[in-house]
């Protein structure tokens, strides 16, 4: 007999479904990946990525709708196996994905970016990310949990992932954008 209407089959059902919107692969000649013309038919968005840069010392971040003004805030907590750190920045020109990341030409950065209520025109947009990089023992390899705010009530129609300072995403970099039904 179900308790409060909960059955085994209702527990196993997903509350929303993921649908692939687009995928992109690094070109080896650009440090920017952009998803544009994002449909407004989903509740949330999710980006899953694995990224390699052509130089070390890169610091990846992302922007919405091509806006590069100081309308972004972000906070991050990171651990590397021996130390924990935190950092944040109000009024930045993008949301940092892995502040102080090595970037890496051999060991990829990988992670998930969740963009909540992206199509709303009445809310500022919030973002949560979980990312990491195994540096094969070097620097301990960071694991990062961060949150971000895009101070705009405009619906998000494009998303750009960018490497700071001129490095490029190699052809081993893969980015996938998903829509989450609500």
Number of C-alpha atoms within 10 A of each C-alpha: 6 7 6 6 7 10 11 8 7 10 9 8 9 8 10 13 12 16 14 13 16 14 15 15 17 20 15 16 13 16 20 19 22 17 19 15 11 19 13 16 11 19 16 20 25 22 20 19 21 19 25 26 29 20 16 14 17 24 19 26 18 21 22 24 16 14 15 13 11 13 17 25 20 22 19 21 17 21 16 19 12 9 9 12 10 13 11 16 15 14 15 16 18 26 28 29 31 28 20 12 20 23 25 19 18 14 17 20 27 20 21 20 20 19 23 18 21 25 22 17 13 11 16 16 23 18 19 19 21 19 20 22 23 18 18 10 9 10 12 15 21 25 21 23 20 23 20 23 20 27 15 16 14 17 20 25 16 16 20 17 21 24 22 15 11 14 23 24 27 20 16 15 21 18 21 17 22 19 23 21 14 12
